[in-house]
Amino acid sequence: MSAIPGFGGSLPKKYKSAAMGDIPALDIKTLFRMVVLGPSFSGKNNLCMLILKHSPHAFAHLTIIARNPHQELYEYLRDKPYGFHTFANPDTPPSVDQVRHTPISSNKPELVIIDDYNNDKLLQKNVFLHYYTRGRHFKLSTIFLSHSYFATDKMIRLNSEYVAILKANSKRDI
């Protein structure tokens, strides 16, 4: 046997999930897994805001899991009156099974931003890794913000569709 047939195309329509689509302004899929790398003040949060700005109505909910949720851009989001976003407890981040706030049947992905957990290897392996291996089954788009590529868990790196490198200090950082 030289080729594995693709049975997904022959499934009846009731078993297929609807395509999530793209974010045309950014040329990325709506359902994605991303790692954003850069030192402090390199624009990691600004990139997240750019994604949010260019994808209105693309995500049903935004969950921010941040070690320091009192940053300027997060305070700006917190002051928005609508219930589009949730700030998770940084000491006990939700698992991939607990984070979704809207029904999966809504066919709209939710966005999860994980910020500043690059030094916590245990949480990366036990909690955040599952956002990258099982998150798409829950229709979760995930962005992991980190200072270092190699400080990010290997399975998170391998399961990312997009990697953004902002202001690398040297070639060694790449």
C-alpha positions, -999 to +999 in steps of 0.1 A: +000+000+000+017+032-011-009+058-003-034+063+025-068+072+011-085+104+024-118+093+038-127+127+052-140+139+018-164+110+015-180+115+049-217+124+049-223+161+054-238+157+090-204+144+102-183+172+087-177+204+106-181+237+088-150+254+075-138+281+099-126+304+071-097+329+070-089+363+083-082+379+049-065+411+062-038+390+079-038+360+055-042+335+084-068+309+092-095+317+117-088+284+136-051+285+143-023+278+168+004+304+170+036+312+190+047+348+192+083+353+203+101+384+214+118+402+243+099+426+266+085+456+248+089+439+214+052+442+205+038+407+213+006+422+228+003+447+200+004+418+175-025+402+195-044+435+193-038+437+156-052+402+151-083+412+172-087+444+153-085+427+119-109+399+128-141+415+139-168+389+145-144+361+138-142+348+174-171+341+197-151+348+229-116+359+240-099+343+270-067+359+283-045+338+306-017+362+316+008+359+344+005+397+347-031+407+336-025+444+346-007+454+314-020+485+295-035+467+266-053+442+289-066+471+310-080+486+278-098+454+270-111+451+305-127+485+302-148+474+272-184+471+282-194+440+263-189+405+276-166+393+248-136+386+270-126+367+302-095+371+322-086+337+338-070+333+372-032+333+364-025+310+393-050+283+382-054+286+344-083+267+330-078+234+311-087+231+275-119+214+285-130+243+308-121+274+288-148+275+262-176+300+269-199+295+239-214+263+225-192+244+201-222+241+178-220+279+172-193+270+147-173+301+157-139+296+172-128+312+205-095+329+209-072+321+239-041+342+246-015+327+269+010+353+281+042+351+300+043+314+310+076+306+293+093+300+327+066+276+340+075+243+323+051+223+344+021+244+333+033+243+297+034+205+297+003+198+319-021+225+308-011+246+278+002+218+256-034+205+254-045+238+238-021+229+210-029+192+207-066+191+215-077+228+212-088+226+176-114+199+185-129+225+209-126+252+181-100+271+201-075+294+183-045+298+206-017+323+208+012+316+232+034+347+239+070+338+249+104+354+253+122+323+240+116+297+213+135+271+232+119+279+265+086+270+249+076+234+252+086+213+222+051+200+215+037+235+216+063+245+190+056+215+168+018+219+168+019+257+160+009+266+125+023+301+128+054+315+145+060+352+148+095+364+158+096+400+169+129+418+175+153+389+180+183+402+199+208+381+180+210+353+154+215+329+184+180+337+196+166+325+163 
